[in-house]
Amino acid sequence: MVGRKIRTIVNEQQDSGKRSIIWNAKNENGQPVSAGIYLYQIQAGIFVQTKKLILIK
C-alpha cells in the first residue's frame, strides 16, 4: 500500500444517527482511481476507526 490520501468525502459536523455515503471511485481531481484495496477512516469526537474497502471494477 502506498499510503496516499485519495479523497475526503465528508468533512463537516453532523447530527448523530445513521449515515450512508456513496463514493464514485474518483479522486480529489475527479479522475477515476484503480481497482484495489483502500482504507477509509471515520472520526467522531475521540472515536476513530479505520477499515478496508475493496474496489472492484
DOLOMI-617404 format. One record per residue (C-alpha): residue in three letters; x, y, z. Coordinates in steps of 0.1 Angstrom, whole numbers. Layout:
N
<node residu="ala" X="X" Y="Y" Z="Z"/>
...
END
This chain:
57
<node residu="met" X="0" Y="0" Z="0"/>
<node residu="val" X="13" Y="34" Z="-9"/>
<node residu="gly" X="-5" Y="54" Z="19"/>
<node residu="arg" X="-16" Y="84" Z="0"/>
<node residu="lys" X="-48" Y="104" Z="7"/>
<node residu="ile" X="-72" Y="99" Z="-22"/>
<node residu="arg" X="-102" Y="119" Z="-13"/>
<node residu="thr" X="-122" Y="135" Z="16"/>
<node residu="ile" X="-159" Y="126" Z="12"/>
<node residu="val" X="-174" Y="144" Z="42"/>
<node residu="asn" X="-156" Y="169" Z="65"/>
<node residu="glu" X="-183" Y="187" Z="84"/>
<node residu="gln" X="-201" Y="185" Z="117"/>
<node residu="gln" X="-232" Y="162" Z="116"/>
<node residu="asp" X="-260" Y="152" Z="139"/>
<node residu="ser" X="-260" Y="118" Z="154"/>
<node residu="gly" X="-277" Y="90" Z="136"/>
<node residu="lys" X="-271" Y="65" Z="108"/>
<node residu="arg" X="-254" Y="78" Z="76"/>
<node residu="ser" X="-247" Y="64" Z="42"/>
<node residu="ile" X="-221" Y="77" Z="18"/>
<node residu="ile" X="-216" Y="67" Z="-18"/>
<node residu="trp" X="-181" Y="72" Z="-33"/>
<node residu="asn" X="-180" Y="75" Z="-70"/>
<node residu="ala" X="-144" Y="60" Z="-71"/>
<node residu="lys" X="-129" Y="93" Z="-82"/>
<node residu="asn" X="-100" Y="112" Z="-65"/>
<node residu="glu" X="-100" Y="149" Z="-55"/>
<node residu="asn" X="-93" Y="159" Z="-91"/>
<node residu="gly" X="-123" Y="139" Z="-104"/>
<node residu="gln" X="-101" Y="112" Z="-120"/>
<node residu="pro" X="-112" Y="76" Z="-116"/>
<node residu="val" X="-90" Y="55" Z="-93"/>
<node residu="ser" X="-77" Y="20" Z="-99"/>
<node residu="ala" X="-94" Y="-11" Z="-86"/>
<node residu="gly" X="-78" Y="-23" Z="-54"/>
<node residu="ile" X="-78" Y="-21" Z="-16"/>
<node residu="tyr" X="-84" Y="13" Z="0"/>
<node residu="leu" X="-85" Y="23" Z="37"/>
<node residu="tyr" X="-112" Y="46" Z="49"/>
<node residu="gln" X="-114" Y="64" Z="83"/>
<node residu="ile" X="-143" Y="75" Z="104"/>
<node residu="gln" X="-138" Y="101" Z="132"/>
<node residu="ala" X="-164" Y="112" Z="157"/>
<node residu="gly" X="-152" Y="130" Z="187"/>
<node residu="ile" X="-125" Y="109" Z="202"/>
<node residu="phe" X="-137" Y="78" Z="183"/>
<node residu="val" X="-116" Y="69" Z="153"/>
<node residu="gln" X="-120" Y="38" Z="132"/>
<node residu="thr" X="-101" Y="27" Z="100"/>
<node residu="lys" X="-114" Y="-1" Z="78"/>
<node residu="lys" X="-106" Y="-17" Z="44"/>
<node residu="leu" X="-127" Y="-11" Z="13"/>
<node residu="ile" X="-122" Y="-33" Z="-18"/>
<node residu="leu" X="-130" Y="-15" Z="-51"/>
<node residu="ile" X="-138" Y="-39" Z="-79"/>
<node residu="lys" X="-144" Y="-25" Z="-114"/>
END
